[in-house]
Amino acid sequence: MSEPDIFYILGNKVRRDLLSHLTCTECYFSLLSSKVNVSSTAVSKHLKIMEREGVLESYEKEEGFIGPTRKYYSIAVSKTFLVTITPNIFWYKGLELDEPKKLEKLEIKLNELEKSPQDLHSMIKAFINANKKLEQVIEALRNIESYRNNLMKSLKDRYLKEVGDMTQLAILHYLLLYDTASVEDLSDVLNLKEREVREKVEELSRVVPIITEKNIIKIDKEAL
């Protein structure tokens, strides 16, 4: 399979929102449609685009003995994408995420780079050396993102098993990724009324310590 056009996929807010919901759990079509403020026809179009690009996969599953067969979607890739855009550099790279390697101390000595090379050969050599340092940073990023990915999977499974509330999990998921959120942010992301967000945050706070100040919500790290 060819590399997905990730920039095309992420260039649309609806597709970004759909991916965000799918990182919480597998979702069937009508559930995904209820989470975004566009028509079901538009949702179907976006899902087909992402499936065509290899970002999503779909499958059918029966709901109980007499329930209807539903089409489910799940994310089919595990990658981190890096991109740099400046007047001098356009560069991007996709990093495959798998089991993290041994977690160990890492020291990258940027002070070893020549600060102001003057002649052409020195500049080329300095750039090559900078590339080597960057590869160390990239490998560290790949390792920590693999660790976060596996940890989030375990956390989601545990929360759904012990608590079982998808909306609470979605709020916790967002707070873990972005550190803080406003009620308005969560209302937009989850397609819920602000009153419903506050109710779910209150329920979540019985399981995870939460601080709410002036509509800003965050995890109480000191209380963990």
C-alpha positions as CSV (number, residue, x, y, z in Angstrom):
1,M,0.0,0.0,0.0
2,S,1.3,3.5,-0.9
3,E,1.9,6.1,1.7
4,P,-1.3,7.9,2.7
5,D,-1.6,11.6,1.7
6,I,-1.7,12.6,5.4
7,F,-1.6,16.3,4.7
8,Y,-4.6,16.0,2.5
9,I,-6.4,14.0,5.1
10,L,-5.6,16.4,8.0
11,G,-6.4,19.5,5.9
12,N,-10.1,19.1,6.5
13,K,-11.6,19.8,10.0
14,V,-14.3,17.2,9.7
15,R,-11.8,14.5,8.9
16,R,-9.7,15.6,11.9
17,D,-12.8,15.4,14.1
18,L,-13.7,11.9,12.9
19,L,-10.1,10.7,13.5
20,S,-10.3,12.2,17.0
21,H,-13.5,10.2,17.8
22,L,-12.0,7.1,16.4
23,T,-9.0,7.3,18.7
24,C,-11.4,6.7,21.6
25,T,-13.0,3.5,20.3
26,E,-14.3,1.8,17.3
27,C,-17.4,3.6,15.9
28,Y,-20.2,2.6,13.6
29,F,-21.4,5.0,10.9
30,S,-24.4,6.5,12.6
31,L,-22.5,7.2,15.8
32,L,-19.8,9.0,13.9
33,S,-22.4,11.0,12.0
34,S,-23.9,12.2,15.3
35,K,-20.5,13.5,16.5
36,V,-19.9,16.1,13.7
37,N,-22.0,18.9,12.4
38,V,-22.3,17.9,8.8
39,S,-24.7,15.7,6.9
40,S,-24.5,11.9,6.9
41,T,-23.7,12.1,3.1
42,A,-20.7,14.3,3.9
43,V,-19.5,12.0,6.6
44,S,-19.8,9.0,4.2
45,K,-17.7,10.9,1.7
46,H,-14.9,11.7,4.2
47,L,-14.8,8.2,5.5
48,K,-14.5,6.8,2.0
49,I,-11.6,9.2,1.3
50,M,-9.7,8.1,4.5
51,E,-10.4,4.5,3.7
52,R,-9.1,4.9,0.2
53,E,-5.9,6.5,1.5
54,G,-5.4,3.6,3.9
55,V,-5.9,5.6,7.0
56,L,-9.1,3.8,8.0
57,E,-10.5,0.3,7.6
58,S,-14.1,-0.8,7.8
59,Y,-15.8,-4.0,8.8
60,E,-19.3,-5.2,9.5
61,K,-20.5,-6.6,12.8
62,E,-23.8,-7.9,14.0
63,E,-25.3,-6.3,17.1
64,G,-26.6,-9.2,19.2
65,F,-28.7,-12.1,18.0
66,I,-31.4,-10.1,16.3
67,G,-29.7,-6.7,16.0
68,P,-28.8,-5.1,12.6
69,T,-25.5,-5.5,11.0
70,R,-23.5,-2.3,11.4
71,K,-20.5,-1.0,9.5
72,Y,-17.7,-0.1,11.9
73,Y,-14.5,2.0,11.2
74,S,-11.1,1.9,12.9
75,I,-7.8,3.6,12.3
76,A,-5.5,1.5,10.2
77,V,-2.2,3.2,10.7
78,S,0.2,3.8,13.7
79,K,2.5,6.6,12.7
80,T,3.9,9.9,13.7
81,F,4.4,12.5,11.0
82,L,7.1,15.2,11.1
83,V,7.1,18.3,8.9
84,T,9.2,21.4,8.6
85,I,8.3,24.3,6.3
86,T,10.5,27.4,6.2
87,P,11.8,29.6,3.4
88,N,14.8,27.3,3.3
89,I,13.5,23.8,4.1
90,F,10.5,21.7,3.2
91,W,10.9,18.2,4.7
92,Y,8.6,15.6,6.1
93,K,8.9,12.1,7.4
94,G,6.5,9.4,8.7
95,L,7.6,7.3,11.6
96,E,6.2,3.8,12.2
97,L,5.2,3.3,15.8
98,D,5.5,-0.2,17.4
99,E,6.7,-1.5,20.7
100,P,9.0,1.0,22.4
101,K,12.6,0.1,22.7
102,K,14.2,0.0,26.1
103,L,13.5,3.3,27.9
104,E,16.8,4.8,28.9
105,K,18.6,8.1,29.5
106,L,19.2,10.0,26.4
107,E,21.7,12.9,26.0
108,I,21.9,14.9,22.8
109,K,24.8,17.4,22.8
110,L,23.7,20.2,20.6
111,N,26.6,22.3,21.7
112,E,28.8,20.0,19.6
113,L,27.4,21.7,16.5
114,E,29.6,24.4,15.0
115,K,27.8,27.7,15.8
116,S,28.8,29.8,12.8
117,P,30.6,27.9,10.0
118,Q,32.1,30.3,7.5
119,D,33.2,28.4,4.3
120,L,31.1,26.2,2.1
121,H,32.7,22.9,3.1
122,S,32.3,23.8,6.8
123,M,28.6,24.6,6.2
124,I,28.0,21.3,4.5
125,K,29.7,19.4,7.2
126,A,27.8,21.3,9.9
127,F,24.5,20.5,8.2
128,I,25.4,16.8,8.0
129,N,26.3,16.8,11.7
130,A,23.0,18.5,12.4
131,N,21.2,15.7,10.5
132,K,22.8,13.2,12.8
133,K,21.6,15.0,15.8
134,L,18.1,15.2,14.3
135,E,18.1,11.5,13.8
136,Q,18.8,11.0,17.5
137,V,15.9,13.3,18.3
138,I,13.6,11.4,15.8
139,E,14.5,8.1,17.3
140,A,13.7,9.4,20.8
141,L,10.4,10.8,19.5
142,R,9.5,7.5,17.9
143,N,10.2,5.7,21.2
144,I,8.2,8.0,23.4
145,E,5.3,8.1,20.9
146,S,5.3,4.3,20.8
147,Y,5.2,4.3,24.6
148,R,2.4,6.9,24.7
149,N,0.4,4.9,22.1
150,N,0.6,1.6,24.0
151,L,-0.1,3.3,27.3
152,M,-3.2,5.0,25.9
153,K,-4.5,1.8,24.6
154,S,-4.2,0.1,28.0
155,L,-5.7,3.1,29.7
156,K,-8.7,3.1,27.4
157,D,-9.3,-0.6,27.9
158,R,-9.1,-0.2,31.7
159,Y,-11.4,2.8,31.8
160,L,-14.1,1.2,29.6
161,K,-13.9,-2.0,31.7
162,E,-14.0,-0.3,35.1
163,V,-16.2,2.7,34.3
164,G,-17.7,2.1,30.9
165,D,-18.6,5.7,30.0
166,M,-17.5,6.6,26.5
167,T,-18.0,10.4,26.9
168,Q,-16.0,10.5,30.1
169,L,-13.2,8.7,28.4
170,A,-13.3,11.1,25.5
171,I,-12.9,14.0,27.9
172,L,-10.1,12.3,29.7
173,H,-8.4,11.4,26.4
174,Y,-8.5,15.1,25.3
175,L,-7.1,16.3,28.6
176,L,-4.3,13.8,28.5
177,L,-3.3,14.9,25.0
178,Y,-3.8,18.7,25.3
179,D,-3.3,19.2,29.1
180,T,-6.2,21.7,29.4
181,A,-9.5,22.4,27.7
182,S,-12.3,24.9,28.0
183,V,-16.0,23.8,28.2
184,E,-16.4,25.4,24.8
185,D,-13.6,23.3,23.3
186,L,-15.0,20.1,24.6
187,S,-18.5,21.1,23.5
188,D,-17.2,21.6,20.0
189,V,-15.0,18.5,19.9
190,L,-17.6,16.1,21.4
191,N,-20.7,17.8,19.7
192,L,-22.4,18.2,23.1
193,K,-24.2,21.0,24.8
194,E,-22.1,22.9,27.3
195,R,-24.4,21.7,30.1
196,E,-23.8,18.1,29.1
197,V,-20.0,18.7,29.1
198,R,-20.1,20.0,32.7
199,E,-22.2,17.0,33.8
200,K,-19.7,14.6,32.3
201,V,-16.8,16.4,33.7
202,E,-18.4,16.2,37.2
203,E,-18.9,12.4,36.7
204,L,-15.3,12.1,35.5
205,S,-14.0,14.0,38.6
206,R,-15.3,11.1,40.8
207,V,-12.8,8.8,39.1
208,V,-9.9,11.1,38.1
209,P,-9.0,14.3,40.1
210,I,-10.1,17.3,38.0
211,I,-9.7,21.0,38.4
212,T,-12.3,23.4,36.9
213,E,-11.6,27.1,37.0
214,K,-13.5,29.7,35.0
215,N,-14.6,27.1,32.5
216,I,-11.0,25.8,32.1
217,I,-10.7,22.1,32.8
218,K,-7.5,20.1,33.6
219,I,-6.3,17.1,35.5
220,D,-5.2,17.8,39.1
221,K,-1.7,16.3,38.7
222,E,-0.7,17.0,42.3
223,A,-3.7,14.9,43.5
224,L,-2.8,11.8,41.4
